[in-house]
Amino acid sequence: MNTMPEAKHDSKSPKISFCIPTFNRGEFLGATLDSIIDQAPLDCEIVVLDRGSSDNTDEVVSARAGRWARLRFIKQTAPGGIDRSIDEVVGLSSGDFCWLSSSKDVLKPGAVRTVLSHLDEDVSLVAINMEIRDTASSALLVPRSATFESDVVYESQDGDRLFREAFNLVNHMSCLVIRREVWLARERARYYGSLYMHLAVIFQEPLPGKAIVVSKPLLCHHFGGQSWLSGATHMHLMWSPLIESLAISRSTKKMFARSSALQRFRSLLVLRALGWYSWSDYLRIIRPNLRPHNSILSALAAVAPGSLLNAIFVLQNRIGNDHYRNITLHMLRASRFHVRNWQILRHTSRSKVPVRHS
């Protein structure tokens, strides 16, 4: 049973509530808020839910409160992860639709106007395309997350096709504008901790109305420093059960669930190469949740040579043509196992700096 607080919903409710959970993102939150304030109609609502930040988040929001009458800043009422925060901020909003937003993502000019033009009584969901840049916005890693040529409309019975064709968008919360009553009518609490509750809300049963995918990138996602990366091993464990619970076809589940032992093994090898999986992660997270005969490959992945795996996956992505290869390379190069980050080499290079004698 879901127990999130809900805002009163009346005839004067805004068309869109921008729902932004945040935690120690004051450095980026200002740009996110400005990108909304600079283009949204005055009757839209912005709800920022702070998960207990210790940085300048309060000041960032306060500095913009005078520019936007319907900006609400709320402290989270109970501890919990990002899934609970998303659920709580939706419950506290009052719009017909909720635009979920990360506090690191920025709307491109015209995004709100475009989305509003698609919202009518028959729409349950709008998913927008996005570009992906590094945190400093200096490098364009992926110009279009999904390669749609034009906007696509999916009817209620097309959920399976929506999942397959728009997966790169529906798994990212900032790309989602969902009808609030659809969100509140669905099971959410069972997916707390999965890091993908928003995906489960959409696909646990067919949407009552149509879904629209907007082909033009209307969002700039800044990749790097995501807090969920620290829970990558936990997410790996939760992923297959989440996918198996959804109202999509068996063939689609097979494509995405990573349910076979070899699929799970390869995923853990990638996590190992990225520096997100270790023996302690295996002992703490994986082994307690698997039967002994199913944990052998997981144990092997935990002790595999990370530097060798990193080099292999870097080479694989450099010569490959995967749509997200630049993202993968970006993460691999940031890993402690990448050759440029080896502490012994960094120490050696520093020790070789010539000393000038006066």
Buried (B, 14 or more C-beta within 10 A) or exposed (E): EBEBEBBEBEEEBBBBBBBBBBBBBBBBBBBBBBBBBEBBEEEBBBBBBBBEBEBBBEEBBEEBBEEBEBBBBEEBEEEBBBBBBBBBBBBBBBBBBBBBBBBBBBBBEEBBEBBBEBBEEEBBBBBBBBBBBBBEEEEEBBEBBBEBEEBBEBBBEBBBBBBBBBBBBBBBBBBBBBBBBBBBEBBBBEBBBBBBBBBBBBBBBBBEBBBBBBBBBBBBBBBBEBBEBEBBBBBBBBBBEBBEBBEBBEEBBEBBBBBEEEEBBBBBBBBBBBBBBBEEBBEEBBBEEBEEEEBEBBBBBBEBEBBEBBBBBBEBBEEEEEEBBBBBBBBBEBBEBBEEBEEEEEEEEEEEEEEEEE
